[in-house]
Amino acid sequence: MVQSLLENSGYSIKRPKVAISACLLGEEVRYDGDHKKNEFLVQHLEPHVDWVPICPEVEMGMGIPREPIEIRQKDDGVRLVGRNSEKDWSATSLEKSEELCNLLKKERISGAIFKSKSPSCGLKQVPRFGEDGVELSSGAGLFSQYFRNTFPYLPIIQEDEVEADDLRQHWLMRVFAVHRLRLLLASPWTLEDFKAFHQREAFLLLAHNRHAAAHLEEIFVKIPATKRPEFAGTYVLGFLKIISKPPARRRIAEALRRLSACLSMTAEDELSDLELSISRFQRREIPISRPLQLISDIADKGRIESILSQSFLNPFPKDLLKTSNSPL
Ligand code: SF4
């Protein structure tokens, strides 16, 4: 996956590309000829991303409408079979999954949203049945499993997780971070460009994992930037690993306090308002947007560019933060 991220020549799009199960956009591609349009996605996310709709089962040539399929757990692994006909679609699914993932590599997607519960697209808790129709276990759908193995560090979410603020915001943060990485890698970058990028991402990384962020910085002295693929590959992998896990609230609060410490010229009453806001965020009383807005306002007044340029303040378009109902 890192290799596919490094190949970005000509990538200059303004919005990240996101792979999505086509039925979620309202395409009538489900086994019963219906769709599962997700209004939340269409209303809130569509203005900020370019969709790359896919339907693995249509790609498999199953037609619309079609016999429903399910995952069977057998001694030799899992199989994808027609619920009544018992027709085995496993080999076709594997072949088409590979083709679709190759297409998505070329599309240079920055993330994915898949339909839950589908034996092809579901990310988790898709039932796996025994011969007698009894549910034996559960796991990922066959296509999404292939996708995850192909793009291990790409942000991926199920449609039923999107309305949970914390899951959606972490996913969005990662999608836009991958997009920024792609833009950097598409440029004729120099070591200085990477350092400037790292500077702008400093507090975002700090909020996730302070020690790993410091370790990542070491590559600027350990690997000569003349070894371009090695340098870029190591940085990108390290960066994506750091942001792959949602940060703990106390770590975010710590990063906010470090940011506020950079506002040394600020009046004392503003700083105490900010500290109060950070503490309330830490106690889950207010969303992160409040302390972030205070920091932005103070930095804006003083034109403190080193703070205003931090991706931590604007990890994704502000509109998307407003869709939040609860603290981060
Ligand atoms: S295979 Fe995926 S995209 Fe196609 S209908 Fe099923 S859930 Fe939707």
Residues whose N, C-alpha, C, O or C-beta is under 5 A from the ligand:
A	BS01	SF4	S21 A22 C23 V29 R30 I54 C55 P56 E57 K115 S118 S120 C121
